Amino acid sequence: MTPDLALATVALPGGSARAGRSSPVGRSTSAGHEVTGADEDGLVLESSVRQPDRFALIFDRYFPQVHAYVARRLGTDLADDLAAETFLIAFRQRDRFDRRSGVVRAWLYGIATNLIRRHRRDELRAWRATAKLPVPLPAGGHEDRVAAQVTAEGASPQLAAALAKVAGRDREVLMLVALGGLSYDEVAAALGIAYGTVCSRLSRARRVVREHLGDTDPTRLEED
């Protein structure tokens, strides 16, 4: 499913699918106030309850990120459908989002994570099947290299074996940080767990990876 078709699925009662691309989040609210940054995403999502077409702003801003994350976890074959389903669920449940205690990006990644859980076996099979040969590291920054190494389609045999040994809940946290680029606070919000739980799960996951890779950890974003 393409992004345009995915958007059409969330153009439910109250509006029709757009004919063209909408302006990104950062223009103005219906009251004329400037809307920029993650905090204001909540205002846009809240307003979309009364004005469904405004959900297109959230879609435009976050669909590429969520799609890329799902593709890195499960491969490109499943990414289109699961990313589209993420935003369909978000559209239907947008009235449940509380901007006072939540961040839109974390909320969306939480929905995506719930969908990815259905395909844990697919993810493990992808690592084992597609990581038979080492993949050359791409040009670019450290974060690009991390993403390439940890994806289901790009992991080395050693890393794939290490990730397969990480407990499912711990692996979710590791992937949200290493591939999704979420902060610890965002991961806590996405998974509905405490900040301290995020830290402990991430620590366990990285310990398993290091044990299998000779005390190295390619999932870290920071340079050592």
N, C-alpha and C positions, 0 to 999 in steps of 0.2 A: 504494500500500500504506500503510495507516494504521500509526501506531506500535504499536498493540496487535497487529495482524497481523504486523508486523515482529518483535515480541518472540516471537510464537508460533513463528516460523521458527527461533529460536535455542534454543527449549526442546526440545533434542535428548536423547539418552539420559542418564538419570540424573535426570530430572525432567519435569514437564509444564508447559504454559503456565500462567501465573498467572491466577487468577480476578480479582484486583484489583491495585491499584498497590502496589508495594513501598516500604518506607521508603527515603529517599534515603541516599546514602553519608554516613556520619557517625553512625551508631548504634553498633553494636559488632560485633566479630569473634566467631567461634564460641568463642574463648577468653575472651570477656568484655571485651576491651580496647576502649577508645573508638577509633572510626575517623573521623577528620576530615581534610580537606585532600587535596591532590593526591598527597602522598607515600603516604598510606594507601590510595589507590586501587589501588596495586600489590599490597598485601596482600589486598585484596578479590578482585582478578583472580586472584591466585595461589591463593587458597582455592577459587575457582570451578572449578579443575581437579578437585578432589575433591568439591565441592558445586556442581553446575552451576546450581542455582537462584540462587546468589549473583551470577551474571553479570547478573541483573536490576538489581542496584544500579548497575552500570556503565552499563547501558542507560538507566536512568532519569536518570542524571546527565548523560550526554553525547549521547544521541540528539537532543534539541532543538538543541544547538549544531552538531552535524555536519549535521543536516538543513538548518538555516538557512544554513550555509556552502555546501553543495552547491546550494541554491536560488539563492543569490546568484551562484554561478559559472555555473550551467547553466539556471536558471529552475525554476519549481515543477513542471513536468511530469515532469522526470527526478529530482527530489530524493527523492521517496518511495522509489522503487526503489533508487537508488544508496545512500541512507542506510541502508536496510534491509540491502542487500548488504554494506555496510561492517561492520555488527554481526554478520552471519552469518559473515563471514570471521574477524572478531575472535574470535567464540565458538569456531570450529573451530581457531583457531591460538593460543588463549589459553595453552596450555602452553609456547609458544615465547617468551612475554614474560618478560624478565629485569628485575625491578623494581630491581635494583641499578644498572642502567645505562640505564634508560628511564623515561619518564613516560607514563602511560596516555593522557592527552589527545593528546600528540604522536604516539603510536603509532596511535591511531585516525585522526587527521588524515592520517597517512602512508598508511594503507589507503585512505581516501577519495580522496586525491590520485592514487593509482594507478588508481582507477576513473575519476576525472574525465579522466585522460589519454586514455581511449578516446573522449572526446567533445570533443576540442579543436576540431574543425571546427564542431561544434554551437555551442560557446561563441562562436567568432568570428562565425558566422552570426547568433547572437542579438544580439550587440553591434551588428552592422551593420543588422539588420532592425528591432530594437525601439528603437534610439537615434536615430530620425529627428528627433525633436523634443526640445528641452530639457525636462527634468523639474524642476519646482519643488523646491527644497530643503525637506525636512521640518522641522517644528519639533523642537527637541531639541538635544542637545549636539553637539559637533564630530564625535564618533565616529559618531553616527547619520547625520550629513550625509555623511561619508565613505562609509559603507556604502551609502547610497542612490545616490551618484554612481558607484560602481565596480561595481555589480551588472550582470549581463547584461541586466536588464530596466529599468535606471534610468540608464544612462550617457548623457551628452550626446553628440551626434555627434562633437565634437572629442575627447573623452576616449576614446570607443569606437575612433576611428581611431588614437589614440596607443597604446592597449593592444594593438591588433591588430599594431602594429609591434614590440612587445616580444618578444624571443625566448622560446620556450616555457618553458625552465627558469628564466629570470629572472622571467617572469610568475608562475610557481608560487610563488616566494618572495614576490613582491609581494602576491599574493592572500592567502597565509597570514598575512602581517603585517597588511595593511590590512583584510581581511574576516574572517579567522579570529581575529585578535587574539592570535596566538601571539608569544612572545618569540623573539629570535634563537636562543637555545639550543633552544627547542622546535622551531623550523623545522629546525634542523640535525639534531635527532633524528628528526623526521618524515620527512625526505628522505634521511637517511643520509649527510649531507655535513658538511664541517668548518664551524665557526663562521665562519672567514674567508671561506669560499666563499659563505655566506649573505650576508655583508656586501657582497662584490663583486657578486653577482648582483642584490641589492637596489639597489645604487648604479647599476648599468647600467640597470635597469628604470626607476628614477626619472629618470635622465638623459634617456632616450628620451621619457618622459612630459613632462618640462619642455620639451624641444626642440619638441614638438608643441603645447604649450599656452602658449607665450610665457613660459617661465621660472616657471610656477606648477605646483604638484603637489597636486591634490586627494586623492591617496592617502595623504597624511601624516596620522597620527592626532593629532599634536601641533599646538597652535595656534602660528602664527608671530608 
